[in-house]
Amino acid sequence: MYKKVLAAVDGSDHSLRAIEQAVKITSKKEGFIDLIYVISGETSKSDVLKNKSKMEIEQNRKAMLTRYEEKLASHNIQYETYIRNGEPGPTIVEFANENDYDVVVLGSRGLNKLQSMVLGSVSHKVAKRVSAPVLIVK
């Protein structure tokens, strides 16, 4: 069982399954999970086009994160949520390596299927560059 887990989330079905696995591998007594959500430039543009106001964007992001937080709370796992701006792969790698996690958990695919095919997936970038073990969940 791991004590210090980082879970990268993005609202996709894959990241929801990743949270379920993170719960399974985290020590119930001493463990905690840090959630990281990275807002890319592409996500920001999409959010502006789909929503009427900045407040609506923030509410939608909070609602998305609440699904993960509720799952962790229902299993009595301590957690902290971090929101960062930038390119997801490098941002997650930097955050993970700076905070010395026991394991990093993320979904195999996120919401942006085209980017993962053209530029290489976030999970691949994270697995190559994070110093901790990485669990990629399908």
C-alpha positions in Angstrom: 0.0 0.0 0.0 1.2 3.5 -0.9 1.1 6.5 1.4 1.7 9.4 -0.9 -0.2 9.2 -4.2 -0.7 11.7 -7.0 -3.7 11.2 -9.2 -4.0 13.3 -12.4 -7.6 14.0 -13.4 -9.3 15.6 -16.3 -13.0 14.6 -16.2 -12.6 11.6 -18.6 -13.9 8.1 -17.9 -10.2 6.9 -17.8 -9.4 9.3 -15.0 -12.4 8.2 -13.0 -11.2 4.6 -13.3 -7.7 5.8 -12.3 -9.2 7.3 -9.1 -10.8 4.0 -8.3 -7.4 2.3 -8.6 -5.7 5.0 -6.6 -8.2 4.3 -3.8 -7.4 0.6 -3.9 -3.6 1.1 -3.6 -3.6 3.8 -1.0 -3.1 2.9 2.7 -6.4 3.6 4.4 -4.7 4.5 7.7 -1.8 6.7 6.7 -2.3 7.4 3.0 -3.4 10.4 1.1 -4.1 11.3 -2.5 -3.2 14.6 -4.1 -5.4 15.3 -7.1 -3.9 17.4 -9.9 -6.0 19.0 -12.7 -4.1 20.8 -15.4 -5.8 23.5 -17.4 -4.2 23.6 -20.9 -4.6 26.5 -23.4 -6.8 24.2 -25.4 -9.0 23.5 -22.4 -9.3 27.2 -21.6 -10.3 28.1 -25.2 -12.9 25.3 -25.2 -14.3 26.5 -21.9 -14.7 30.0 -23.1 -16.5 28.9 -26.2 -18.9 26.6 -24.3 -19.7 28.7 -21.3 -21.3 32.1 -20.8 -19.1 33.5 -18.1 -16.0 33.0 -16.1 -18.1 32.1 -13.1 -19.8 29.3 -15.1 -16.4 28.0 -16.2 -15.3 27.9 -12.6 -18.5 26.2 -11.5 -18.2 23.5 -14.1 -14.5 22.8 -13.2 -15.4 22.6 -9.5 -18.3 20.2 -10.3 -16.0 18.0 -12.3 -13.4 17.9 -9.4 -16.2 17.3 -6.9 -16.9 13.9 -8.4 -13.3 12.8 -7.6 -13.3 14.4 -4.1 -16.6 12.7 -3.2 -15.2 9.3 -4.2 -12.1 9.9 -2.0 -14.2 11.2 0.9 -16.5 8.2 0.7 -13.5 5.9 1.3 -12.2 8.1 4.1 -9.0 9.0 2.2 -7.4 12.3 2.9 -6.8 14.4 -0.2 -5.8 17.7 -1.5 -6.7 19.2 -4.9 -4.3 21.2 -7.0 -5.2 23.1 -10.1 -2.4 24.2 -12.4 -2.2 25.9 -15.8 0.0 24.7 -18.6 0.7 21.7 -20.8 -0.6 18.7 -19.0 2.4 16.3 -19.4 5.2 18.6 -18.4 3.1 20.2 -15.6 2.2 16.8 -14.0 5.9 15.7 -14.3 7.2 18.8 -12.7 4.6 18.7 -9.9 5.2 14.9 -9.2 9.0 15.2 -9.2 9.0 18.2 -6.9 6.8 16.5 -4.3 8.3 13.1 -4.1 5.3 10.8 -4.5 5.3 7.0 -3.9 3.3 6.5 -7.1 1.5 8.6 -9.8 -1.8 7.3 -11.1 -3.5 8.5 -14.3 -5.8 7.4 -17.1 -4.4 6.0 -20.3 -6.4 8.6 -22.3 -7.9 11.9 -21.5 -10.5 14.0 -23.1 -8.4 15.1 -26.1 -8.1 12.0 -28.4 -6.6 13.9 -31.3 -3.8 15.4 -29.3 -2.9 12.0 -27.9 -2.5 10.6 -31.4 -0.6 13.5 -32.9 1.6 14.8 -30.1 2.0 11.7 -27.9 -0.2 11.0 -24.9 0.1 12.7 -21.5 0.3 9.3 -19.9 3.3 8.4 -22.1 5.1 11.7 -21.3 4.4 11.2 -17.6 5.6 7.6 -17.6 8.8 8.5 -19.3 9.8 11.5 -17.1 8.4 11.0 -13.6 10.9 9.6 -11.1 8.2 7.7 -9.1 6.4 4.5 -10.4 3.5 5.3 -12.7 0.2 3.4 -12.8 -1.6 4.0 -16.1 -5.2 2.9 -16.0 -7.3 1.9 -19.1 
